[in-house]
Amino acid sequence: MRVLGDAVLDLAQLKDITMDDEELMREVLGVLLDDTGSQLLRLDAAIQAGDMPACRRLAHYSKGACANVGAGRAAAVCQRLEQYAINGEIAACSQSLAALRGELDALRQEVAAFEGESPA
């Protein structure tokens, strides 16, 4: 099992799951960023409503999506968010959501750098 939280984007892991296919890497990263953007909105709504079971499910889903492509730091934040939701800690969930936004911004920057370094 890969340790969560070690990198904004682990390109070696991404290359491994895409068999080093740069087009597929771009597609996977695009889907992840689009999906996590909508998940942030759902997470925010769940936290605002105090719906901790929904928050836990969404955090768990996002954790898996991030971990699978090598977005370890975002996955680690999702893991904490999931645990806070299980514990019913709404304030901690809100703080973790803010941290997740920051990690996803960092991920977007990494993706932009990756796309800039790769041939079109």
Helices and strands as residue ranges (DSSP letters): H 11-17, H 22-49, H 52-69, H 72-87, H 90-117
